[in-house]
Structure formats: C-alpha cells, structure tokens
Amino acid sequence: MNAIITVVGSDKVGIVANVTAFLAEHSINIIDITQTILSGNFVMMLMVSLDNANVSIDELRQSLTEKAKDMDLEINVMNEKVFSAMHRV
C-alpha cells in the first residue's frame, strides 16, 4: 500500500532530516518527494510505500501527528487511493 504524506509549516532547519529519518526507522520507503518554500512556508509532499513498514497507516498517522506538534508543523497521512479519488477532476 502507498500513502501520501504532506508536511507544511514555517521553514526551519531539519524538517526534511527529521521526517525522512522517522520514515527510515519504520522501514517506510520514499517513492517520490517534492518540496518547496512558499513565502517562508515549507511545503513537502511524499509518496511512500508501506509494504515493508513496521507500523500500520493509523500508527504512522498518530506518530507523525505527535512529531508535527514537536516541530510546530502540520503533517497529514492519507492512503494513496483515497488521495487520488479526492483529487480527481
């Protein structure tokens, strides 16, 4: 199963490092990643594979929500199929 992770917040050092290290710790492979800075706001979107993950998508969502609070960010996790259905024109 694939998931889409979005990360949004004020730009600061270590966002990419913290999020990607967390994913690696849980055997979550990054399939695709994009990031940008918009008027001082950091925006990152990742497509990840949960095929070998040692956590469920619900556990991932909860853990990343806690990490987001610690980093003063907003992090969302959504099943890729749900994400695609929501963004279909």
C-alpha positions as CSV (number, residue, x, y, z in Angstrom):
1,M,0.0,0.0,0.0
2,N,1.2,3.5,-0.8
3,A,0.4,6.7,1.2
4,I,0.7,10.4,0.6
5,I,2.3,12.5,3.4
6,T,2.1,16.3,3.4
7,V,4.2,18.5,5.6
8,V,3.5,22.2,6.0
9,G,4.9,24.8,8.3
10,S,7.3,27.7,8.8
11,D,10.7,26.9,7.2
12,K,13.4,25.9,9.6
13,V,16.5,23.6,9.6
14,G,15.9,19.9,10.0
15,I,12.4,19.3,8.7
16,V,13.4,17.0,5.8
17,A,16.0,15.2,8.0
18,N,13.6,14.6,10.9
19,V,10.7,13.4,8.7
20,T,12.8,11.2,6.5
21,A,14.8,9.7,9.4
22,F,11.5,8.8,11.1
23,L,10.3,7.1,7.9
24,A,13.6,5.1,7.6
25,E,13.3,4.0,11.2
26,H,10.0,2.4,10.4
27,S,11.1,0.8,7.1
28,I,9.0,3.1,5.0
29,N,10.4,3.7,1.5
30,I,10.1,7.1,-0.2
31,I,8.9,6.6,-3.7
32,D,8.7,10.2,-4.7
33,I,9.2,13.5,-2.9
34,T,8.8,17.2,-3.7
35,Q,9.4,20.2,-1.6
36,T,9.4,24.0,-1.9
37,I,9.4,27.2,0.1
38,L,6.4,29.5,-0.5
39,S,6.8,32.9,1.2
40,G,8.7,31.4,4.1
41,N,6.4,28.4,4.4
42,F,7.9,25.0,3.9
43,V,5.8,22.6,1.9
44,M,6.7,18.9,1.2
45,M,4.8,16.1,-0.3
46,L,6.0,12.5,-0.2
47,M,4.6,9.3,-1.8
48,V,5.7,6.4,0.4
49,S,5.4,2.6,0.3
50,L,4.1,0.9,3.4
51,D,4.7,-2.6,2.0
52,N,7.6,-3.3,4.4
53,A,6.7,-0.8,7.2
54,N,6.7,-2.0,10.8
55,V,3.7,0.3,11.6
56,S,0.2,0.5,10.3
57,I,-1.0,3.6,8.4
58,D,-3.0,4.5,11.6
59,E,0.1,4.2,13.8
60,L,2.1,6.2,11.2
61,R,-0.6,8.9,11.2
62,Q,-0.6,9.1,15.0
63,S,3.2,9.1,15.4
64,L,3.6,11.8,12.7
65,T,0.9,13.9,14.3
66,E,2.9,13.8,17.5
67,K,6.1,14.6,15.7
68,A,4.4,17.5,13.9
69,K,3.4,19.1,17.3
70,D,7.1,18.8,18.5
71,M,8.3,20.5,15.3
72,D,5.4,23.1,15.0
73,L,4.3,21.7,11.7
74,E,1.2,20.1,10.2
75,I,1.7,16.6,8.9
76,N,-1.0,14.6,7.2
77,V,-1.0,11.0,6.1
78,M,-3.6,9.6,3.6
79,N,-3.9,6.4,1.7
80,E,-2.9,7.0,-1.9
81,K,-6.2,5.6,-3.3
82,V,-8.2,8.0,-1.1
83,F,-5.9,10.9,-2.0
84,S,-6.3,10.1,-5.8
85,A,-10.1,9.8,-5.5
86,M,-10.3,13.2,-3.7
87,H,-8.2,15.0,-6.3
88,R,-9.7,13.5,-9.5
89,V,-11.3,16.1,-11.7
